[in-house]
């Protein structure tokens, strides 16, 4: 059996446990736009860093910023192999209007093949899939086929005000051959897509009076 076969078998065997861990992750109301949730957002960052350490990643740390922390971890024991930077964000949008939810937004509910909760698909679920893939390799092969850097921020939903300065200050440590971001649209549940280039974003708030 090759590395991938062992990793896939491990992931399948750990499916129930991983789902419960994802639920725990979603339960944090890490709403970056609302100051009242700053404490919860910080606790979410600490939980994430601890989890990254538990799956076998190294140098997992919570880096404070002027608002919400950045969580980093890495594994660099594949000499000569490329380095992949995995980006994600653990902050979420506000949950209002609460009356539109069939189940509480921070009490994740599995219905059929889907899990419902604020942040489940933006971006905690996708981020967690990457983390679980890393865990599956490290717990079976004891290694990864590439070097990996994890960079998970807590301010994506408010325009990442502190990410640029962090990247500039750590550009050497964060140097990578490619970056993987699983936070884009797909055409449908059975039609995945690969977005191969991003050009940034522009937000405008327009106030009209009359």
N, C-alpha and C positions, 0 to 999 in steps of 0.2 A: 504494500500500500504506500502511496506517495504522500507528501506533506498535505496536499489539498484534501485527499480522501480522509485522512485522519482528522483534519480540522473540521470538515463538514460533518463527520460522524459525531465529534465532540459537540459542535454547535447544536445538532439535532437532539442529542442526549440532554443538553442543558437548556432546552427551549423553555420549559416551564419556569425554571429558576430565572432565566434571563427576562422573561416577561414580567415576573414579580419585581425584578430590579428596575425595569423600565417604568412600571407603575409607580415605584417609590420616587423615581426621578421626576415624573410628571406631577406628582403631588406637591412639589415645591412651586408656589405661586411666584415665580421669578419674573415679575412684571417690571421691566426696566424703566418704563415711562412714568411710573407712579412712585414717588418718594416713600410712601407708606410701606412699600414692599422691599425697601433696600435691605433690611435685615434678613428677610427670607431669601432674597437673591444671593446675599453673601453666604448663607447656609447652603444654598444649592451649589455654589462654587466649591465650597469645602467638601461637600458630599461627592462631587464629581472628581475632584483631585484624589480623594481617598479611594474611589472606585478605580481610577486609572492605576494607582499603585497596586491595588489588589489583583488586577488582571496581568500584572507583570511589567508595566511600563516604568521607566525610571525618571528621576528628577521631576516628579509630578509636583507642581507648586501652584499656589494661588498668588497671583501678582496683583497687588492693589493698584487702583487708578483713582482719579479724582471722583469717580462715580462707582461703577461696578467692576469687580475683578475680572482679570483674564486668567484662564487656567491653561497651563502648559505641561506637557510631558513628552518624553522621547524614548526611543530605543535605537541605538547606533552600534550594532555589532555585526554588520554585514559589509565588511571591507570590500571596496570595489563595486558594490551594488548602488543603484540610484537611491536618492533620498526623496521620500514622499511626504509632503506636508498635508495633513488632514485638517481642514478648517470646519468649524461648526459654531453654533451659538446656543447657549443654554437659557437665554432670556426669551420671554414670550410677550405677545401682545396682550393688552387688557382683555378680560373675558366678557365685558358688557356687549350687548344686553343679555343679562343672565337668564331672562325669561325665554330666550330662544334655544336654550340648551335642554336636551332631553335627559341629561344626567349632569350632575355638578361638574364644572369645568376642571376642577383640580381633584376629582375623585375618579380616576380613569376607569372606563367601563368597556369591556370586551363584548362586542356584538358581532357574531359571525366571525369573519376573518379580520375584522377591523378593531382597533382600539381607539376610543374616543376620549379626548381630554385636551385641554389647552396646551399646545406645544408638542403634541404627539406627532404631528407631521411638519412642524415648523419650530424648532429644528431638532428636538430632543430624540425623536424616533430614528431619523436618519443618522444622526451623530452616534447614537447608541449602537446602530448596526455596524458601524466601522469599529467601535470599541470591542464589540463582541467578536468580530472577525479577528482582530489582533489577539484577543484572549484565546481564541480557538487554536491559533498557531502556536502561541507561547506555551499553552498548557499541554500541547501534544508534541510538537517538534522541538519545543524549547528555544525556538528562534523564529525570526521573520525572514522572508526572502529579500526584503528591502529594508533600508533604514527608514525610520518613521519619526515624524514630529507631529504632535497633536497640539493644535492651537484653537482653543474654544473660548469665545468671548461672551460677555454678558451685556453688551450694548448694541447688538445688531439692529434691534427693533427701534432704536432711537438714533440711527445713523452712524454708529461706531465712532463717537467723538474722540475716544482715547486710543483707538487701534492704530491709527497712522503713526503717532509718536512712538508707540511701543514697537512697531515694525522697524522704524528708522533706528531706534536705539539698539535693536537686537538683530540687525540685518545679517550679520555674519553667523550668529547662532541659528538663525531661521533659514539660512540658505538651503534651497531644495531644487531638485530637478523638475518637479511638478507639484501642483497643488490640487487636491481633490476636495470639491465642495458638493455636498448632496443637499442642496436647498433651492432647487429650481423646479419648474413645472414639467409635467409629463402629459402627453396627449390623453391618456386614460389609464385605468387600473391595469389593463393588460397590454399597455403600449409604453414601455419605458423609453427614456430618451437620454442621450448624452449631449450636454451643452459643452462645447469645446472652447469657448472664449467668452469672456465677460468684459464689458466696457465701463462698469460702474453704474451709479444710479443718480437720479436727480429728483428731488422732492420740492414741491411748491405748495405753499399755503396761501390761498387767495381769500381775502376778506372784502366783501362788497357792501357798501352802505348806500341807502337811498330812501 
